[in-house]
Amino acid sequence: MTTDIRPAFIDFEASSLDLIASYPIEVGICMPDGTLHSWLIAPHVLWQDWSESAERIHGISRTTLEAEGSSVREVALHLNELLPGQVFCDAWTFDSFWLHRLFRAARVRPDFQLESISVLLDTPQVREWSGVRQQVITELGLPVHRAANDALILHKTWEKIRPRSGETA
């Protein structure tokens, strides 16, 4: 298989990992050319869930979100403006939930489709992904569990394992 797919990647940080009560607090995207964008998301009035353990992981306080976060509508509109027709993530169950929650609160429809990174990968690439991802994290030296950094890690990992034109997988 030969491919020149240049995907965009997205990652969310959330108030907790509770798939009923949690909500997105930060979203980061890495465009096909490697350009990064990220937004802290001010909690919607109905979003009350908060996990101290999640805060220790991502390092973002609810107070910071309330003071510095963009509105759900503003973030949703930016995502629609910037993202191509498909965007890829590495935790589809969680990311699709948080994407839906963001756009529903914003009363905006996404103009793109969220897909799992796994649809881009063949079996050898799936086996290789975790090790290459860890290598990329080490090389970049960036903190993980921040949305833009994690989207960049997806991009750089894809760049290392994707087949190039003229190569056979």
N, C-alpha and C positions, 0 to 999 in steps of 0.2 A: 504494500500500500504506500502510495506517495501522497503527501499532503503539504499544503502551505497554509493550513488553518492558523489564523492568528486570533485566538480567543481573548475575550475580556473576562476578568474574574471579579467576583464579589465575595465579601466576607462581612459577617455581622458579629458584634459583641452584644450581649444581652443582660438583662437585669438578673436572670438566673437561668437554669436549665429546665425549669418547670414548663412543659409544653402546654399548659393550660393558662397559667397566669403571666408568664414572662413576656417581655416586649424588647424590641431592639433599642439599644442605647447608642450604638455607633455603627456606621456602615462605611466600608472602604471598598473602592474599586480600583482595579489595575486595568487600564485600557490596553488594547493589543500592542501599542507601541511602548508600553511600560510606564506611561504617565499615570500617576496616582492622584486620587481624589478621596477625601474622607470628610465625614460630618458627624459631630456629636448630635444626638437627637434628644431634644427636650421632651420629657415624658408628657404624653397626652393626658388630659385630666382624668381619664378612666384607668390609667395605668398606675397601679399601686404596688405591685410585686417588687420586692428588693431582697437580694441575697448578699449578706456580708461576705460569704465565702467567694461568690462570683466577683465582688468588688476587689477582694484581695488578689484575684487572678488578673483582672484587666486593669485595675488601678484607677478606675473612673468612679467618682462619687456621685450620688444623686444630686448633691448640692452643685457640683460642677455642671452637670447636665442642665439643671434648672437655670443656672447663670449663663452658660456658654452655648447650650444646645440650640440647634435650628429647629423650627417647627416641623412637624411630620409632613405637612403639605410642601414646604420648601424643599425638604430632602427628596420627597417622591418626585417632584417636578424636575429637580436636578438629575436624578437617576434617569428619568425618561428622556431628558435632553441629551445626556451623554452616552448612554449605553446603546450598543447595536441590538439587533433583533434577538440574539441569544447571549446569555452571560452564564458563566460556569462557577460552581462552588464545590467544596469538598465535603460538605455536611448537609446534603440536600434536605433531609427531614427537618432539621432545625432551621436552616437558612430559608427554606420555602415558607415555613410557619412565620418567621419574623418578617420576611418580605410581605407576605399577605397581611399581617397585622399592621405594618407601617402604611401600606397603600389603603387599607380599609379605613384606618383612622384619618388618613389624609383625604378620603373620598375621591381618590384618583385611581385610574386603571393603569397597571404597568404596560408600557409599550414594548416590552421585551419579555422573553421567556427564560426562566431559570432552569438550568440543566445541571446534572451531576457531572463532575469532571470525568467520571468513569465512562461516559458515553464517548469520550475522545480517545480512550485508552484501549489497547489490545491487551491480551493476557500477560505477555512479558512486561509491558509497561506498568500494568497494575502491580505486578510483583516488585518491580523496581521503584515504584513511586515513594514508598515510605523512607527507604534508605537515601534516595536522592533528595527528598524533601529535607531530611535531617542534615545532609551535607550542605544544602542551600542555607538553612538556618544558621549553621556554623559559619559559613563563608560571609553571609551578610552581617552577622553580629547584631541583628536587630531584636528588640524584645518581641516575643510572640504575644498573642492575645490582645493585640491592637489591630483594628480592622484593616487599615491600609497596609501595615506590615504583612499581615497574613495574606492579603490579596497579592502583594508583591511576591511573597514566597510561593504562592501557587503559580504565578507567571514564570518565575525563574525556574521552578521545578519542571514545568511544562517545556520551557525552552531547552532544558538539558535532555529530556527524554523523547521529545517529539521526533518523528521521522522527518528528514529533509527531502526536498525534491531530488529525485534521482536515486535515493536510497530505497532499498526494499526492507520491509519489516519481516 
